[in-house]
Amino acid sequence: MIGKRLFRKQVVAIVCIGLILPQAVMAAPAAPKVQINDVALANGGMLIGQVVDQQGLGKAGVQVVVLQQGRQPVHALTDRAGNFRIAGLSGGTAQVVTEGGQGVYRLWTANAAPPVAQSRAMLIANGQVVRGQGYCDPCSGGGIGQWILPALAAGGIIAGVVVATSNSDTTPASP
């Protein structure tokens, strides 16, 4: 009798671990902290910046898009040295996006910018785009790691149901 109770407690513990463990292991890593850079706009609300590659060389002909909440996206192309100018912006937070690179900037009007504000925005374009759909690093190999945790969870649930519904303490109905 004591052995059956101990067995049931162990099965319940395994089921609980099986239900919790896959979620903890498969959870996405914490999102990286977004760095917000202060940039002073030039006269006329002009954002001046440069798009460079990982070696620091300017990237020519790259489209730059500025997104500000409640406003239409503004586009520009970089020149041969990777420089761009976008006029007509207002102060506030903006996301500046280009191929393989992006940055979040707090734009300041020329006379309201704090001393730490830069006069230019710098974007590093690495050409690598990472999307969040379906990311699961432990499962990326397609091997046993992809199936072991769900199989353990399913086995734990089935074992728990079998133990919980079995009633071996009663005598059989037929002789």
Order of alpha helices (4+ residues) and beta strands (2+ residues): alpha-beta-beta-beta-beta-beta-beta-beta-beta-alpha
